[in-house]
Amino acid sequence: MVIIDIETGDCEVDETGLEASRILREKRPLARLFGIRIGYNVAASFGGVMERIKR
């Protein structure tokens, strides 16, 4: 997962996004964060299927 602070452009990469979010929140507690899973169309799936992006 890539987690991006949408206001500053700072980003962190982590397997699940939780640690990356924590690191960014330590820098800016009120940060507005956006997450995307690398290589997939979606960040998470609830009962569905996550398909990899084919290029």
Beta strands, then each sheet from edge to edge (+ up, - down):
strand 1: 2-5
strand 2: 11-13
strand 3: 33-36
sheet 1: 2+ 1- 3+
end
